[in-house]
Amino acid sequence: MVAKIDYQVPWFSGLILGVISFGMTFMLIHEFVSYGYQWTTMVDLESWQIDSWFVFSAHHVPVSQTASSGSETMAIGDNMNLIKESRSQFNFLYLIPPIPTFIGGLLLADSVGGKHSAGYSFLNGAFIAIGYLVTSIGLAWFSAESTSGLGVSMRIGPSLVESFLVAGLAYPIVFGGLGGLAHYVVRNLS
């Protein structure tokens, strides 16, 4: 006989808290970067684009430069991590993304409630990946700068694949899940 597991996937709550967690990450990084970084490049960029690239750099997602002509795409130059380029001025930014994702996972596990095991609590917290993924892919797409001419198009911006895998999935699953697990531990200690 197989035991029936009563579990509801927190889709909507995961979407909302994931978007909020990513938004908090963006706002915190923006506050630190906007007062101390000057960007010089041949491409005109808005300040929110530079802030976005710092957000992805804090998630270990590189800013890449690519050129396409016809069906061929090639990388131009090295991938950049703006935090590494800042020469330790902003190294503390690596610590920011785990904090909102942890808190989001904790809040999501709390909103689901119920008497679940540690594994289910981890899973509940990890569901912030739904909103975090949508937001990170959208920001990676819209923060990129593209130009074209003479049959060649160029793009500079966060790597979309790494934005999906690292920023969109790995960070919220790991740190959101740990937040859910922390909720389980705290709830069972009392």
N, CA, C and O of each residue as an XYZ file, in Angstrom:
760
protein
N       0.833     -1.168      0.000
C       0.000      0.000      0.000
C       0.890      1.248      0.000
O       1.847      1.332      0.770
N       0.579      2.189     -0.843
C       1.335      3.420     -0.979
C       0.648      4.511     -0.172
O      -0.566      4.698     -0.252
N       1.460      5.233      0.615
C       0.914      6.327      1.416
C       0.648      7.528      0.522
O       1.458      7.863     -0.343
N      -0.483      8.168      0.734
C      -0.829      9.347     -0.034
C      -0.183     10.572      0.608
O      -0.292     10.788      1.815
N       0.479     11.355     -0.205
C       1.128     12.560      0.296
C       0.247     13.745     -0.068
O      -0.083     13.961     -1.234
N      -0.121     14.499      0.942
C      -0.951     15.675      0.730
C      -0.039     16.897      0.630
O       0.388     17.445      1.647
N       0.255     17.320     -0.595
C       1.174     18.437     -0.809
C       0.641     19.321     -1.925
O       0.307     18.843     -3.009
N       0.568     20.586     -1.649
C       0.145     21.565     -2.640
C       1.355     22.395     -3.048
O       2.034     22.961     -2.191
N       1.627     22.471     -4.318
C       2.754     23.257     -4.813
C       2.398     24.743     -4.707
O       1.353     25.165     -5.202
N       3.262     25.538     -4.063
C       2.972     26.966     -3.873
C       3.346     27.805     -5.094
O       4.243     28.645     -5.015
N       2.670     27.585     -6.217
C       3.008     28.269     -7.467
C       2.897     29.781     -7.358
O       3.851     30.508     -7.636
N       1.736     30.239     -6.958
C       1.494     31.682     -6.929
C       2.363     32.379     -5.892
O       2.968     33.412     -6.180
N       2.429     31.821     -4.689
C       3.274     32.404     -3.641
C       4.737     32.392     -4.056
O       5.468     33.342     -3.776
N       5.171     31.328     -4.720
C       6.547     31.245     -5.206
C       6.834     32.310     -6.244
O       7.917     32.893     -6.264
N       5.862     32.562     -7.107
C       6.024     33.603     -8.119
C       6.157     34.972     -7.452
O       7.078     35.727     -7.761
N       5.257     35.285     -6.558
C       5.256     36.600     -5.899
C       6.508     36.797     -5.056
O       7.189     37.814     -5.191
N       6.820     35.841     -4.191
C       7.983     36.006     -3.312
C       9.300     35.935     -4.082
O      10.284     36.549     -3.668
N       9.336     35.204     -5.184
C      10.535     35.184     -6.023
C      10.789     36.524     -6.678
O      11.926     36.995     -6.721
N       9.733     37.143     -7.189
C       9.866     38.474     -7.800
C      10.283     39.493     -6.734
O      11.142     40.337     -6.988
N       9.687     39.418     -5.560
C      10.044     40.341     -4.481
C      11.497     40.137     -4.057
O      12.221     41.110     -3.848
N      11.929     38.891     -3.928
C      13.316     38.605     -3.531
C      14.306     39.148     -4.548
O      15.322     39.738     -4.179
N      14.011     38.949     -5.837
C      14.909     39.473     -6.866
C      14.883     40.999     -6.863
O      15.918     41.645     -7.026
N      13.707     41.562     -6.677
C      13.594     43.019     -6.609
C      14.375     43.599     -5.437
O      15.001     44.650     -5.571
N      14.345     42.928     -4.297
C      15.127     43.388     -3.139
C      16.617     43.298     -3.436
O      17.378     44.191     -3.062
N      17.038     42.238     -4.098
C      18.445     42.092     -4.485
C      18.848     43.249     -5.390
O      19.895     43.865     -5.192
N      18.012     43.541     -6.382
C      18.315     44.637     -7.309
C      18.401     45.971     -6.567
O      19.336     46.742     -6.788
N      17.441     46.245     -5.697
C      17.423     47.536     -5.003
C      18.620     47.696     -4.067
O      19.204     48.777     -3.995
N      18.986     46.646     -3.357
C      20.144     46.731     -2.463
C      21.428     46.971     -3.250
O      22.237     47.819     -2.874
N      21.616     46.237     -4.328
C      22.824     46.421     -5.140
C      22.822     47.793     -5.788
O      23.863     48.446     -5.859
N      21.671     48.237     -6.258
C      21.572     49.574     -6.854
C      22.031     50.650     -5.868
O      22.764     51.565     -6.244
N      21.609     50.543     -4.626
C      21.964     51.550     -3.624
C      23.472     51.632     -3.414
O      24.016     52.725     -3.254
N      24.145     50.494     -3.413
C      25.583     50.501     -3.208
C      26.340     50.938     -4.453
O      27.333     51.660     -4.355
N      25.882     50.510     -5.613
C      26.601     50.792     -6.858
C      26.400     52.226     -7.313
O      27.332     52.837     -7.836
N      25.226     52.772     -7.131
C      24.918     54.093     -7.685
C      25.764     55.214     -7.096
O      25.865     56.287     -7.689
N      26.363     54.982     -5.953
C      27.158     56.034     -5.328
C      28.654     55.868     -5.503
O      29.424     56.684     -4.997
N      29.088     54.825     -6.213
C      30.529     54.670     -6.262
C      31.113     54.079     -7.517
O      32.277     53.679     -7.510
N      30.359     54.006     -8.597
C      30.910     53.367     -9.788
C      30.685     54.246    -11.006
O      29.580     54.735    -11.242
N      31.727     54.435    -11.758
C      31.644     55.187    -13.016
C      31.951     54.233    -14.156
O      33.021     53.626    -14.187
N      31.039     54.099    -15.076
C      31.184     53.176    -16.197
C      31.589     53.968    -17.432
O      30.952     54.965    -17.772
N      32.634     53.531    -18.093
C      33.042     54.164    -19.343
C      33.071     53.104    -20.424
O      33.712     52.065    -20.269
N      32.379     53.366    -21.513
C      32.310     52.431    -22.623
C      31.918     53.181    -23.880
O      31.489     54.333    -23.820
N      32.068     52.528    -25.007
C      31.661     53.136    -26.267
C      30.155     53.071    -26.454
O      29.604     53.784    -27.293
N      29.484     52.225    -25.683
C      28.040     52.048    -25.783
C      27.369     52.927    -24.737
O      27.783     52.939    -23.577
N      26.342     53.659    -25.138
C      25.583     54.461    -24.174
C      24.683     53.537    -23.366
O      23.844     52.829    -23.922
N      24.862     53.551    -22.066
C      24.084     52.689    -21.192
C      23.355     53.528    -20.152
O      23.853     54.561    -19.704
N      22.188     53.074    -19.785
C      21.419     53.691    -18.706
C      21.957     53.159    -17.380
O      22.553     52.083    -17.336
N      21.750     53.899    -16.320
C      22.261     53.466    -15.010
C      21.605     52.161    -14.559
O      22.256     51.346    -13.906
N      20.320     51.944    -14.895
C      19.657     50.710    -14.484
C      20.278     49.500    -15.182
O      20.275     48.402    -14.626
N      20.816     49.690    -16.409
C      21.478     48.585    -17.089
C      22.766     48.203    -16.367
O      23.050     47.021    -16.177
N      23.533     49.197    -15.970
C      24.764     48.926    -15.233
C      24.441     48.261    -13.902
O      25.109     47.305    -13.508
N      23.419     48.758    -13.205
C      22.995     48.127    -11.956
C      22.603     46.667    -12.197
O      22.929     45.789    -11.398
N      21.904     46.419    -13.299
C      21.490     45.054    -13.638
C      22.700     44.160    -13.845
O      22.724     43.014    -13.396
N      23.693     44.689    -14.520
C      24.891     43.881    -14.760
C      25.636     43.589    -13.468
O      26.239     42.525    -13.331
N      25.603     44.516    -12.521
C      26.183     44.246    -11.207
C      25.379     43.171    -10.486
O      25.954     42.326     -9.801
N      24.058     43.193    -10.631
C      23.222     42.156    -10.020
C      23.622     40.791    -10.560
O      23.775     39.839     -9.794
N      23.790     40.690    -11.865
C      24.173     39.402    -12.440
C      25.602     39.028    -12.071
O      25.897     37.849    -11.873
N      26.490     40.005    -11.975
C      27.847     39.719    -11.529
C      27.840     39.199    -10.092
O      28.636     38.324     -9.751
N      26.956     39.723     -9.249
C      26.835     39.237     -7.871
C      26.327     37.800     -7.827
O      26.547     37.094     -6.843
N      25.652     37.367     -8.881
C      25.195     35.978     -9.014
C      26.217     35.128     -9.767
O      25.933     33.973    -10.084
N      27.384     35.666    -10.057
C      28.441     34.985    -10.821
C      28.031     34.716    -12.268
O      28.454     33.724    -12.861
N      27.223     35.584    -12.824
C      26.826     35.509    -14.232
C      27.628     36.577    -14.983
O      27.532     37.760    -14.657
N      28.411     36.174    -15.977
C      29.250     37.159    -16.671
C      28.464     38.005    -17.668
O      27.420     37.601    -18.178
N      29.002     39.184    -17.924
C      28.505     40.034    -18.998
C      29.323     39.646    -20.220
O      30.552     39.702    -20.195
N      28.643     39.257    -21.281
C      29.348     38.795    -22.470
C      29.094     39.732    -23.635
O      28.095     40.450    -23.680
N      30.022     39.704    -24.571
C      29.931     40.508    -25.784
C      29.947     39.548    -26.965
O      30.892     38.777    -27.130
N      28.909     39.594    -27.779
C      28.834     38.692    -28.928
C      28.521     39.475    -30.198
O      27.927     40.553    -30.166
N      28.940     38.895    -31.306
C      28.630     39.459    -32.623
C      28.043     38.347    -33.471
O      28.488     37.201    -33.406
N      27.037     38.695    -34.271
C      26.379     37.720    -35.138
C      26.333     38.254    -36.553
O      26.095     39.436    -36.796
N      26.571     37.337    -37.476
C      26.437     37.649    -38.895
C      25.874     36.413    -39.567
O      26.510     35.359    -39.585
N      24.697     36.544    -40.110
C      24.054     35.375    -40.710
C      23.735     34.363    -39.636
O      23.046     34.676    -38.665
N      24.236     33.142    -39.805
C      23.963     32.085    -38.836
C      25.123     31.882    -37.867
O      25.068     30.971    -37.041
N      26.152     32.687    -37.941
C      27.309     32.537    -37.073
C      27.297     33.570    -35.947
O      27.007     34.747    -36.160
N      27.617     33.098    -34.757
C      27.734     33.965    -33.589
C      29.078     33.704    -32.939
O      29.486     32.554    -32.775
N      29.764     34.772    -32.570
C      31.058     34.590    -31.920
C      31.211     35.573    -30.766
O      30.635     36.661    -30.761
N      32.012     35.147    -29.787
C      32.288     36.006    -28.631
C      33.356     37.020    -29.013
O      34.295     36.716    -29.748
N      33.190     38.218    -28.501
C      34.168     39.278    -28.718
C      34.780     39.595    -27.361
O      34.067     40.024    -26.453
N      36.041     39.402    -27.207
C      36.697     39.707    -25.940
C      36.326     38.718    -24.853
O      35.666     37.709    -25.100
N      36.765     39.030    -23.651
C      36.513     38.174    -22.503
C      35.183     38.508    -21.858
O      34.678     39.625    -21.975
N      34.623     37.517    -21.172
C      33.444     37.781    -20.352
C      33.861     38.669    -19.189
O      34.980     38.568    -18.686
N      32.951     39.540    -18.767
C      33.267     40.473    -17.691
C      32.422     40.172    -16.457
O      31.253     39.799    -16.556
N      33.033     40.340    -15.318
C      32.331     40.354    -14.057
C      32.614     41.730    -13.471
O      33.741     42.002    -13.057
N      31.628     42.586    -13.428
C      31.852     43.966    -13.013
C      32.363     44.093    -11.588
O      33.062     45.052    -11.261
N      32.022     43.134    -10.741
C      32.515     43.184     -9.369
C      34.021     42.919     -9.353
O      34.764     43.599     -8.644
N      34.469     41.942    -10.123
C      35.911     41.684    -10.210
C      36.634     42.856    -10.863
O      37.749     43.201    -10.472
N      35.998     43.465    -11.858
C      36.605     44.607    -12.544
C      36.758     45.808    -11.619
O      37.622     46.656    -11.847
N      35.932     45.893    -10.579
C      35.974     47.045     -9.673
C      37.121     46.952     -8.675
O      37.288     47.845     -7.844
N      37.907     45.895     -8.743
C      39.105     45.728     -7.912
C      38.804     45.789     -6.412
O      39.365     46.616     -5.692
N      37.957     44.949     -5.972
C      37.584     44.719     -4.572
C      36.734     45.821     -3.934
O      36.347     45.697     -2.772
N      36.443     46.872     -4.655
C      35.594     47.930     -4.105
C      34.199     47.402     -3.785
O      33.572     47.840     -2.820
N      33.711     46.454     -4.600
C      32.350     45.950     -4.434
C      32.295     44.451     -4.135
O      31.268     43.824     -4.394
N      33.349     43.863     -3.607
C      33.343     42.421     -3.338
C      32.215     41.990     -2.409
O      31.725     40.866     -2.516
N      31.800     42.859     -1.506
C      30.720     42.526     -0.580
C      29.386     42.290     -1.297
O      28.469     41.712     -0.714
N      29.267     42.735     -2.561
C      28.009     42.539     -3.293
C      27.694     41.064     -3.523
O      26.534     40.706     -3.729
N      28.712     40.203     -3.491
C      28.464     38.766     -3.627
C      27.600     38.236     -2.482
O      26.940     37.207     -2.631
N      27.598     38.922     -1.357
C      26.832     38.477     -0.190
C      25.360     38.877     -0.258
O      24.545     38.356      0.502
N      25.012     39.791     -1.153
C      23.642     40.303     -1.165
C      22.621     39.302     -1.724
O      21.604     39.099     -1.060
N      22.803     38.661     -2.883
C      21.743     37.775     -3.398
C      21.306     36.649     -2.459
O      20.117     36.332     -2.426
N      22.211     36.028     -1.693
C      21.721     34.970     -0.799
C      20.757     35.455      0.283
O      19.892     34.693      0.715
N      20.886     36.694      0.723
C      20.067     37.165      1.845
C      18.581     37.282      1.471
O      17.752     36.685      2.157
N      18.204     38.024      0.410
C      16.778     38.071      0.060
C      16.209     36.717     -0.370
O      15.036     36.435     -0.128
N      17.036     35.875     -1.008
C      16.504     34.566     -1.415
C      16.276     33.682     -0.197
O      15.300     32.934     -0.152
N      17.158     33.759      0.786
C      16.976     33.010      2.033
C      15.706     33.465      2.744
O      14.893     32.646      3.171
N      15.546     34.783      2.864
C      14.364     35.328      3.542
C      13.095     34.973      2.760
O      12.075     34.624      3.354
N      13.160     35.062      1.433
C      12.008     34.682      0.611
C      11.628     33.224      0.788
O      10.446     32.894      0.881
N      12.623     32.349      0.836
C      12.358     30.927      1.065
C      11.761     30.671      2.431
O      10.868     29.836      2.575
N      12.248     31.387      3.442
C      11.712     31.254      4.790
C      10.249     31.691      4.833
O       9.404     31.012      5.417
N       9.961     32.832      4.207
C       8.585     33.342      4.186
C       7.655     32.437      3.388
O       6.494     32.248      3.753
N       8.176     31.877      2.294
C       7.347     30.983      1.490
C       7.019     29.709      2.259
O       5.877     29.249      2.238
N       8.008     29.137      2.934
C       7.759     27.934      3.736
C       6.768     28.233      4.855
O       5.940     27.392      5.201
N       6.857     29.442      5.420
C       5.927     29.829      6.475
C       4.515     30.005      5.920
O       3.539     29.639      6.575
N       4.403     30.569      4.705
C       3.073     30.796      4.130
C       2.380     29.489      3.763
O       1.153     29.407      3.791
N       3.158     28.472      3.420
C       2.564     27.167      3.086
C       2.066     26.500      4.352
O       1.000     25.884      4.363
N       2.851     26.627      5.431
C       2.443     26.081      6.729
C       2.335     24.569      6.700
O       2.960     23.904      5.874
N       1.550     24.046      7.594
C       1.338     22.606      7.661
C       2.472     21.893      8.377
O       3.504     22.488      8.685
N       2.267     20.631      8.632
C       3.270     19.807      9.308
C       3.987     18.970      8.251
O       3.605     17.833      7.974
N       5.019     19.548      7.674
C       5.778     18.839      6.651
C       7.152     18.482      7.185
O       7.601     19.022      8.196
N       7.801     17.585      6.508
C       9.151     17.180      6.884
C      10.156     18.245      6.472
O       9.801     19.237      5.835
N      11.409     18.029      6.841
C      12.473     18.956      6.469
C      12.602     19.031      4.944
O      12.850     20.106      4.399
N      12.440     17.920      4.267
C      12.526     17.901      2.802
C      11.443     18.746      2.152
O      11.710     19.477      1.198
N      10.238     18.651      2.658
C       9.153     19.465      2.115
C       9.356     20.946      2.423
O       9.022     21.806      1.608
N       9.897     21.238      3.587
C      10.174     22.637      3.923
C      11.237     23.208      2.992
O      11.124     24.349      2.546
N      12.280     22.411      2.693
C      13.303     22.843      1.732
C      12.655     23.088      0.369
O      12.916     24.100     -0.281
N      11.815     22.155     -0.049
C      11.131     22.272     -1.339
C      10.225     23.503     -1.376
O      10.196     24.222     -2.375
N       9.493     23.747     -0.301
C       8.642     24.937     -0.243
C       9.454     26.207     -0.431
O       9.080     27.075     -1.220
N      10.562     26.318      0.290
C      11.409     27.493      0.163
C      12.014     27.629     -1.225
O      12.168     28.740     -1.732
N      12.354     26.511     -1.835
C      12.980     26.527     -3.162
C      12.017     26.991     -4.251
O      12.457     27.370     -5.337
N      10.734     26.970     -3.985
C       9.763     27.386     -5.003
C       9.778     28.887     -5.275
O       9.036     29.347     -6.144
N      10.597     29.672     -4.563
C      10.751     31.063     -4.965
C      11.468     31.142     -6.307
O      11.497     32.199     -6.938
N      12.040     30.032     -6.739
C      12.708     29.993     -8.049
C      11.750     30.343     -9.183
O      12.188     30.801    -10.238
N      10.464     30.138     -8.984
C       9.491     30.455    -10.033
C       9.551     31.942    -10.382
O       9.738     32.304    -11.544
N       9.396     32.785     -9.392
C       9.436     34.225     -9.642
C      10.828     34.741     -9.895
O      11.013     35.661    -10.691
N      11.815     34.165     -9.231
C      13.201     34.589     -9.390
C      13.674     34.312    -10.811
O      14.381     35.128    -11.403
N      13.289     33.172    -11.353
C      13.678     32.792    -12.716
C      13.070     33.730    -13.747
O      13.764     34.213    -14.641
N      11.788     33.984    -13.622
C      11.102     34.877    -14.563
C      11.733     36.263    -14.542
O      11.972     36.859    -15.592
N      11.997     36.766    -13.356
C      12.562     38.107    -13.226
C      13.994     38.169    -13.737
O      14.369     39.128    -14.411
N      14.796     37.158    -13.426
C      16.196     37.200    -13.862
C      16.312     37.080    -15.375
O      17.144     37.758    -15.977
N      15.511     36.245    -15.997
C      15.566     36.123    -17.462
C      15.071     37.413    -18.111
O      15.666     37.886    -19.079
N      14.002     37.978    -17.592
C      13.495     39.236    -18.141
C      14.508     40.357    -18.022
O      14.716     41.111    -18.973
N      15.142     40.475    -16.862
C      16.126     41.532    -16.669
C      17.368     41.298    -17.528
O      17.927     42.252    -18.069
N      17.802     40.057    -17.661
C      18.966     39.757    -18.500
C      18.676     40.128    -19.958
O      19.543     40.655    -20.656
N      17.472     39.853    -20.399
C      17.088     40.153    -21.782
C      17.008     41.663    -22.025
O      17.573     42.178    -22.991
N      16.306     42.358    -21.143
C      16.070     43.784    -21.364
C      17.260     44.672    -21.007
O      17.340     45.802    -21.489
N      18.178     44.195    -20.182
C      19.331     45.021    -19.812
C      20.464     44.925    -20.827
O      21.426     45.690    -20.758
N      20.356     44.004    -21.756
C      21.391     43.878    -22.790
C      21.274     45.036    -23.780
O      20.186     45.555    -24.030
N      22.390     45.417    -24.323
C      22.425     46.480    -25.321
C      22.796     45.846    -26.655
O      23.796     45.136    -26.760
N      21.989     46.108    -27.661
C      22.233     45.536    -28.981
C      22.321     46.639    -30.023
O      21.680     47.683    -29.906
N      23.117     46.387    -31.029
C      23.222     47.308    -32.155
C      23.513     46.493    -33.403
O      24.071     45.399    -33.313
N      23.145     47.008    -34.555
C      23.412     46.276    -35.789
C      23.680     47.256    -36.923
O      23.255     48.412    -36.909
N      24.386     46.748    -37.877
C      24.711     47.537    -39.055
C      25.590     46.731    -39.987
O      26.386     45.907    -39.536
N      25.457     46.954    -41.263
C      26.248     46.269    -42.289
C      26.168     44.750    -42.181
O      27.153     44.054    -42.429
N      25.005     44.240    -41.812
C      24.798     42.796    -41.742
C      25.351     42.137    -40.492
O      25.339     40.911    -40.387
N      25.831     42.922    -39.547
C      26.389     42.377    -38.309
C      25.607     42.965    -37.140
O      25.351     44.169    -37.096
N      25.233     42.116    -36.203
C      24.597     42.614    -34.986
C      25.479     42.258    -33.800
O      26.082     41.186    -33.747
N      25.537     43.179    -32.857
C      26.354     42.981    -31.668
C      25.476     43.108    -30.431
O      24.523     43.885    -30.406
N      25.814     42.331    -29.408
C      25.069     42.346    -28.156
C      26.058     42.332    -27.002
O      27.018     41.561    -27.004
N      25.820     43.183    -26.024
C      26.570     43.151    -24.776
C      25.551     43.106    -23.651
O      24.640     43.932    -23.587
N      25.715     42.135    -22.768
C      24.778     41.969    -21.666
C      25.044     40.667    -20.946
O      25.946     39.918    -21.319
N      24.266     40.396    -19.920
C      24.435     39.154    -19.174
C      24.202     37.936    -20.066
O      23.331     37.944    -20.935
N      24.988     36.902    -19.837
C      24.811     35.647    -20.562
C      23.425     35.081    -20.236
O      23.101     34.857    -19.070
N      22.620     34.855    -21.261
C      21.246     34.383    -21.024
C      21.204     32.974    -20.447
O      20.375     32.676    -19.586
N      22.092     32.109    -20.917
C      22.109     30.726    -20.411
C      22.490     30.711    -18.932
O      21.849     30.033    -18.129
N      23.532     31.457    -18.578
C      23.953     31.483    -17.181
C      22.963     32.260    -16.313
O      22.823     31.968    -15.126
N      22.282     33.235    -16.888
C      21.223     33.932    -16.140
C      20.119     32.960    -15.780
O      19.568     33.017    -14.681
N      19.795     32.068    -16.700
C      18.766     31.057    -16.471
C      19.227     30.045    -15.424
O      18.531     29.794    -14.441
N      20.417     29.464    -15.649
C      20.868     28.367    -14.795
C      21.343     28.817    -13.411
O      20.963     28.232    -12.397
N      22.168     29.848    -13.380
C      22.785     30.242    -12.111
C      21.891     31.202    -11.332
O      21.487     30.911    -10.206
N      21.586     32.354    -11.943
C      20.794     33.358    -11.228
C      19.346     32.916    -11.078
O      18.750     33.114    -10.020
N      18.771     32.320    -12.120
C      17.355     31.980    -12.099
C      17.004     30.702    -11.365
O      15.918     30.590    -10.796
N      17.913     29.733    -11.373
C      17.606     28.452    -10.734
C      18.473     28.144     -9.518
O      17.950     27.881     -8.435
N      19.796     28.174     -9.688
C      20.681     27.716     -8.614
C      20.543     28.553     -7.341
O      20.361     28.003     -6.255
N      20.626     29.862     -7.469
C      20.546     30.707     -6.272
C      19.225     30.542     -5.522
O      19.250     30.293     -4.317
N      18.075     30.670     -6.183
C      16.833     30.547     -5.401
C      16.567     29.136     -4.890
O      15.981     28.969     -3.820
N      16.986     28.130     -5.633
C      16.760     26.766     -5.143
C      17.609     26.511     -3.904
O      17.111     25.996     -2.903
N      18.892     26.871     -3.970
C      19.776     26.612     -2.831
C      19.423     27.501     -1.639
O      19.147     26.997     -0.550
N      19.431     28.813     -1.838
C      19.238     29.710     -0.696
C      17.776     29.798     -0.265
O      17.497     29.919      0.928
N      16.845     29.739     -1.207
C      15.437     29.682     -0.838
C      15.124     28.391     -0.102
O      14.383     28.388      0.881
N      15.698     27.286     -0.590
C      15.523     26.004      0.085
C      16.095     26.020      1.488
O      15.491     25.480      2.415
N      17.265     26.639      1.652
C      17.849     26.753      2.994
C      16.977     27.617      3.901
O      16.881     27.360      5.101
N      16.345     28.632      3.334
C      15.395     29.438      4.112
C      14.208     28.599      4.555
O      13.755     28.708      5.694
N      13.702     27.760      3.652
C      12.607     26.856      4.015
C      13.025     25.867      5.090
O      12.254     25.565      6.000
N      14.240     25.370      4.981
C      14.769     24.449      5.980
C      14.944     25.155      7.326
O      14.671     24.565      8.371
N      15.388     26.389      7.308
C      15.524     27.154      8.550
C      14.154     27.336      9.212
O      14.034     27.285     10.436
N      13.126     27.549      8.387
C      11.762     27.654      8.941
C      11.387     26.365      9.648
O      10.821     26.392     10.740
N      11.698     25.250      9.034
C      11.393     23.935      9.640
C      12.107     23.762     10.978
O      11.512     23.325     11.962
N      13.389     24.111     10.997
C      14.183     23.945     12.211
C      13.649     24.831     13.338
O      13.472     24.369     14.465
N      13.393     26.105     13.030
C      12.905     27.041     14.034
C      11.516     26.618     14.525
O      11.234     26.693     15.721
N      10.654     26.176     13.610
C       9.309     25.765     13.996
C       9.352     24.544     14.915
O       8.555     24.447     15.848
N      10.272     23.614     14.660
C      10.332     22.393     15.460
C      11.132     22.555     16.748
O      11.088     21.682     17.615
N      11.870     23.673     16.883
C      12.551     23.929     18.149
C      11.621     24.495     19.197
O      11.872     24.366     20.395
N      10.530     25.132     18.741
C       9.629     25.753     19.705
C       8.555     24.819     20.177
O       7.719     25.203     20.994
